[in-house]
Amino acid sequence: MWRSAPLPALILWMAMSALSWGVPTIQEVTENLICDCGTCPHMPVSLCQCGHADGVRAEVQALLAQGKTKDEILKSFVGRYGERILSMPGKKGFQLTAWVLPFLALAAGGWAAWSWVSGRKVRGTGLPGESGHEEVYARLRQEWKEKGL
């Protein structure tokens, strides 16, 4: 009898997890929203501890209780506050530049550094025969001999 008890518990657990799969949590939604109360340093609502963030979390909880999806909730906040309420820019249109531009800047900087380093000519060490100033060295030697140095 006791050996078969874990099987119904396992089936019940699997059924509950299947039903809750796809239902967003408050944490999943609020980590995509920025607290714009004016006193916080624009932290995600999921991490912010101010009163405004508490109100946003309560509103998200109410919307989730109504059966709204994560995308629907985020769209409603964007409709009220604009794109600035999102913690990450979208990945379409002009906002795509926020994702692509850092990589392009890094590549351009690497290319510029490589071009600068590879374009520099190796200068001589200052020894005769390596720098192309043999005449100057010969004249200096002659002057040193004349002065007894």
C-alpha positions, -999 to +999 in steps of 0.1 A: +000+000+000+027+025+010+048+016-021+021+029-044+015+062-025+044+081-043+028+073-077-004+093-072+016+122-056+039+122-086+010+122-110-007+151-091+026+171-091+030+166-128-006+177-135-002+208-113+031+218-130+015+212-164-014+235-155+009+262-142+033+260-171+030+291-192+014+312-164+037+341-156+046+350-121+047+385-107+085+383-107+087+374-144+065+403-153+080+430-130+116+422-139+108+437-173+094+469-159+114+499-146+104+518-115+099+554-126+090+570-093+117+596-096+136+586-064+149+552-074+178+548-098+155+532-124+157+497-109+135+469-121+102+468-102+110+433-091+140+446-071+128+481-061+115+485-025+097+519-029+060+524-025+055+531-062+070+496-070+047+480-045+017+496-063+030+483-097+035+448-083-001+449-069-014+460-103+005+433-120-009+407-095-044+420-103-039+417-140-025+382-136-055+372-116-077+384-145-059+359-167-038+384-187-005+371-202+029+386-197+028+403-231-006+418-226+005+432-192+037+447-207+018+462-236-007+478-212+022+494-193+039+505-225+006+520-237+004+541-205+040+550-199+057+545-232+088+524-241+108+539-213+090+517-188+106+486-201+139+474-185+152+462-219+147+477-253+127+458-278+144+438-306+127+453-336+128+486-355+149+514-342+153+497-308+173+470-325+202+495-326+205+493-288+214+456-292+235+459-324+254+491-319+277+480-289+289+450-310+295+472-340+314+498-319+335+470-304+343+456-339+352+491-352+374+498-322+392+465-327+397+472-364+410+507-356+435+494-330+447+467-353+451+492-382+470+516-360+493+489-346+499+472-380+504+505-398+532+517-376+567+512-389+593+495-368+619+521-360+656+513-356+672+506-323+696+535-327+726+513-336+746+521-367+735+503-398+699+499-386+685+534-386+699+548-419+719+575-401+754+562-407+766+595-419+756+612-387+773+585-366+805+588-387+805+626-382+800+622-345+828+597-342+851+621-361+842+650-337+848+628-307+882+618-320+891+654-326+881+663-290+897+633-275+866+617-262 
